[in-house]
Amino acid sequence: TMVGGKPLIEYTLQPFLESRKITDIVIVCNKENKKRISGIFPKKKFPHTHLCLGGDSRFESAKNGFLYAEKHISSEKKSTILFHNCGNVLVTRKEIEQSIIMAKKTGACIVARPASDTLKKIDTTKMYVTKTIDRSEIIHAETPQTFQYGMLKKAYTEAKKLHKTYTDESSLVESIGQKISWIPASTFNRKITTQYDLLLTKMILEKDDAVSEKKIVFGLGTDTHRFEKPSKNVRKKSLTLCGVQFSKYPKLDADSDGDVALHALTTAISQALGQGSLGTFATTMYKDNIIDSKKYLEYILYEAKRQQKIITHVGLNFECQEPKIDPLVPLLKASLTRILNLPEAEIGITATTGEKCVSKKITCMAIVTLQRL
């Protein structure tokens, strides 16, 4: 695949070529691609770049790369070995070098991202959910995956004896009882799996062209709710903002959880997409007993994905006496980062007290920037 006149593999390998911690690169490829890749990375220009043939699976291909390094690269240079998927095009040099440092300390390190979605376990028929999994205990493995050479040698030797294969190198090393450390993946270091992933990667790589006015749209949304009046007959419910509950404050009066921030944000995105007001779809969802505002937001985010548009910036402004918003900003940003898969640096949150005119309610205004893929 070509982007900006260059094949994706050039973008993938660039941070490895730039890092002083990388001495040699072994590119594992099939027969059809070997000639093309050797043309991209000729030996005269890239003397420390090697090519070897892969196998019928990821495990076999990775093992072939390891065996090549074992045979052709000196012991000193191969003391630490990284495995990287060329589909993780947007890896950073920082991730590469941090994983090396960590692997030298702990023996093994992978780059991964904490799970942001609600995770469900299903039965073998895939018809029913059997359990909700605590996502705080789950991470999604990306690459590079980095290991000390001796540890890998032992793991591959054991796998050969037992005639076993593994889905990735960390599971291979785990099989000999080695603990795996991890570091957080950078924002865009994700394996290209779907067509949407590819379009997103292209947009990022072609950012100079992508920021043209024709590819950017904006949306504005606002929402206001009063606090519920306390009642002896109604169990006290907590205030929800940006998907975070604050038990110190009462719930906002609404059919849903009353999350003014997510309501305003959903409206802003809907407007940018040329869709209707929040009530055009949220009312129907409420009638189906869906009161979690994150579900309303998910609905409009799906529409954005369908239109091949992604959120690049979010701004929120609260108007309220209580709670004091500024101290809550880190919590609110962290929640929005998980929900929107957007860097905290691209989320702005401000607030005003409204000069004591809004003591019994909260108003939130949202502005979003979306970019066409």
MONOR-V647222 format. One record per helix or strand. SS is the DSSP state (A for helix, B for strand). FROM is the first residue (numbers start at 1). LEN is the number of residues. If there is no record, write none. Layout:
((SS:FROM:LEN) (SS:FROM:LEN))
//
This chain:
((B:2:2) (B:6:2) (A:8:11) (B:25:5) (A:31:10) (B:49:5) (A:58:15) (B:80:4) (A:93:14) (B:108:7) (B:119:4) (B:129:5) (A:135:3) (B:139:10) (A:149:14) (A:169:6) (B:181:4) (A:195:11) (A:207:4) (A:213:3) (B:216:12) (B:238:4) (B:244:7) (B:252:1) (A:260:13) (A:279:9) (A:293:14) (B:309:11) (A:326:15) (A:344:3) (B:347:6) (A:354:3) (B:361:12))
//
